[in-house]
Structures are given as structure tokens and as C-alpha cells.
Amino acid sequence: MKTNVRNQTNEGTTMGQVLKVDQDKPDEGALVQAAEMLRGQGVLVLPTDSVYGIGCAATHGNPARERVFRIKERPADMTLPWLIADTADLARYGDDIPEWALALTANFWPGALTVVVRASRRVPAEYQRADTHTIALRMPDSELVRDLARRVRVPLAVTSANTHGAAPAVSGAAVETRLVEEVDLTLDAGPAPIAIPSTIVDCTGAEPHILREGAIPAADILRVAGV
């Protein structure tokens, strides 16, 4: 279902369009439109199971990546986590993944777990953290997001939909108006099911290093990892 276009550029290109969607059973028309926007180097606000995100297709040289940073006002030395479609993507985009990290993804994917792993050669350099050559991966519990990633045939480079330093949006209505106006399309699925950011775990060492405790308690991470 389509709602109003909230903004228009000087060149006459419409921006700020909002589509109502269902995360569990997304409408084919919305998927087609969103996938076309991603393939066309667009920037989207979209729901996930945890919080709303702002992002683009994770392709090499995609100018939308810089737009995400600019719109969010995110520091340039930070990276964009990737939302992946399937568990096989972990081996495709990660290297040297320890067994305990595989146990974490087996238990908590799809869901609100983000793992930081060494990036494989398939990850373009601009998406890696420069000093560690790592990438943050998550397979969300969202049919909508995973379907979009399959359609564009690359992960989605997505960070939380908020001005840097502000609280993440946990519903479509809570997304800042400025963000809606500056992106190409917003997918509004109402309240996010979990409404808590994902737990982020550094999986590059011998044991898990919890970088952020979110929806999944630290105790559960350590228990499954066998620590």
C-alpha cells in the first residue's frame, strides 16, 4: 500500500515515498519496487525484527553507501553492518570462523545477533573495517529483508535508522522525518517485533567478546559459546 510522497528534489525526482509492508508476508509489489530501488543504487529505510534501519545494496562502488553516511551523519571511519539472506552467506563473506561462533549463529539466527568476523575476499574493501579487515553480519528474522537481499543478490548494508547518536527508531512512525525525506523509499511495517538493537559479538578471537549487549543477553551468548 502506497502513502504520500513527502519531499521532492530540485531536479523533480520524487523522494520520501512511504510504502506500508508486512515483514512476515511482504507484498510482491512492494518487494519489486524496493528491490528495483536497491539495484538502482537507492537508499532505503526498512524495518527489521530488532529496529528500523537505513541502508543500500552492498555492492562495490555503490554511491548510495556514502549517502547513508551523509544522511545518518555517521562518522566516516565507521562501517555498515550487512544483513544477509541465508546462513550460507556467513561462509561466503566471513573467513576463519570459530566453531563456537557457528554455534551462536545456529542458535540465534535468524534473529537479533550480529557477529563480527574476518572478511572474505568477497567483501569489498570499503565495507571492511580498515584496521581489522572485519565485517559485521546478521541474518534478521524478517522475511522482507531476507527476500530483498536474495532479489538483489547481495547483502544489504544497513545501520540503524536515526541520526548518529540518537535513539534507534522502533517503528515506522518513529523514523525521523528528515530521514524519510532524504532517502528514496521508506518501508513501514509498523512496530518492530523486538524493538531492541541486536547483540554484537566479536568472533575473531578464541572466545566471544561482546561489543554490545542487546536483545540477546550476554549470559546466553556465553552459555551457547561454551565459555
N, C-alpha and C positions, 0 to 999 in steps of 0.2 A: 504494500500500500504506500502511495507516494504522498508526501506532505509538501509544504511550501518551500520554495527556494528562498533562502534568507539573504543572499547577497549577490552582487554582480560586479565583475571586474570592469575596468575602463574599456577593455577590448570587447566587452559584450559577452564573454564566456560566463555562463552561469556557475556559481559556486554556492556552497552552503545547502545543497539539496539533502533532504532527510527522507529515508525510507524506513517504514516500520517493518520489522522482521521477527521471525521466531527462531531462536537459537537451535532448538531441537529439531524443528521441521521447517527449514527455511524455504521460502517461496522460490520457485525456479526463476521467475522474472527478476527478483532481487539478486539472486546469485549471478545470473548472466550480466546484469548491469554492473555489479560490484567487481566481478572478475574482469570485465572489459576495462573498467576504470583502473584496476591494478595493472593490467597488461599495458595500458596506455600511459604508464608512469604517473598515475594519480596517487593522491594521499587520502586515506580514509580514516574516519573514526568508526570503530566497530566494537561490539560487545564481546566479552569472553565470559567464562564461568566465574572468574575472580573479580576483575574490574574492567572498565572500558579502556580501550587502547587507541592509539593513533599510530598509523604505520603505512607501509608500502610493500611492494614486492621486493624481495631480497635479491635483486639482480645486479650484476656488476655495472657500475657507471650510471645507475638509476638516479636522475636528478631529484626524484621525489625524496630520496634519503636526506639530502640537505634541507629540503623543505620541512621535513618532520622536525629536524633540529631547530630550524628557524621558528616554526610555528609554536613549538613547545617551549622555546627559549632554553633548550638543553645545552649544556656545555659541550663544545666540540670534541673534547678529549674523552667523552663517554661513548659507549657503544649502544646498539639497539639489539635487544634480545630477539630471538627468532621463534615464531610459533610454527610448529611442524605438524604435518598431517598424520603421520604414521610412525610406529615405533622403529621401523626400518630406517627412518631418517636419522636416528641417533648415530648409527654406524656410518651412515653416508656423510654426515657433516662433523662427526667427532672422531678423535683418534685416542688410542691408549686409554680406553675407558675401563676402570677397575671393576671387578666383579661386584663389589658392594654397591657401586653406582648403578649397575644393571639391576640389582635387586630393588633399589629405590624406584627406578622407573617402572619396573614390573609391578610394584605395589601401588604406586601413586599416579601413574599415567593411565588414561587421560585424567588430568586434574591439575591442582594448583601447586605443582612442583617445577621449579626452574633449576636445571643443572648447568653448571659452568664446566665445560670440558675443553680439552685441547682441540683446536680447529683442524679439520682435514683440509686437503688441498682443494676441495670443492667450495670452500668458503672464501669469497673474495676478500682481499686484504682490508678493504675499507670497512668491513663488518667485524673484523677481528680486533680484540684489544691489542694495541701495538706492542706493549711490553711483555705480554704473556702469550700472545697468539692463541687466545681462547675465544670461545663463543658460548653464549647462554642460550639453551634450548628448552622449550616447553611444548608439550602436547596437551592443549587445553581440552576440557570436557565440553566442547562446543561443536556440534555438527556443522554449524555455519562456518566457523573459522577453518576447520579442517577441510571442508568441501572447497572453500575458496583457495586454500593452499594447493589442493590437488588440481584445481582448474587452471591455475596459473603456473603449475609445475615447479614452483619454488616455495620455500618457506616465506612467511610474512615477517618483515622486520617491524616489530611493534613495541612501543613503550606505553606507559600509562597515559591516558588522555587527560592531561592537566598541564597548566603552566608549571615549569620546573620549580619544585619546592612547595607547590600547593597540594592539597589532598587529592588523591585519585577519584575520578567520577565512578560511582557505583550504580548509576542508572543513566539512561539516555537523557532524561530531563536535567540531570546534574552536570552534564558536559558544559563547560564554559561557552557562552555564546560566541566569544571571539574565535574559539577553535572551530566551532561549527561553521562560522562564516569563512574561515580561511582554508579549510580542507575542501576537497572536491565532492565528497559524499559522506554522510553520516548514516550508519545503520543503527536504528534504535530498537532494541529488544526489551525495553523496559528495565526493571531492576536486574542487576547481575545476581545470579543464584547464590554465590558465596559472599560477595561484597567485601572481601578481604584480599589484599595482594598475595601473590604466590610466595611460598618459601623458596629462598635461593640458596643452593648448596654448591660450594666449590668442590668439584670432583677430580681435581688434578693431583691430589696428594694421596698418601697412604690411608688417610681417614677423612671423613667428611668434615668440611669447615663450613659452618652455617653463616652465610653472609647476611641473611635477613630471615628472621622468623616471621612467617605469615600465616596462611590458612592451615598449614600442616605443622603441628607442634614439633619443636626441636627434639623432644623425647621420642617421638615416633620415628623421626629420621634416624636417630642414633640406634634405636632398637632394631629397625629393619636392616641397617648397615652392619649390625653385629658389633657395635662399639660398646 
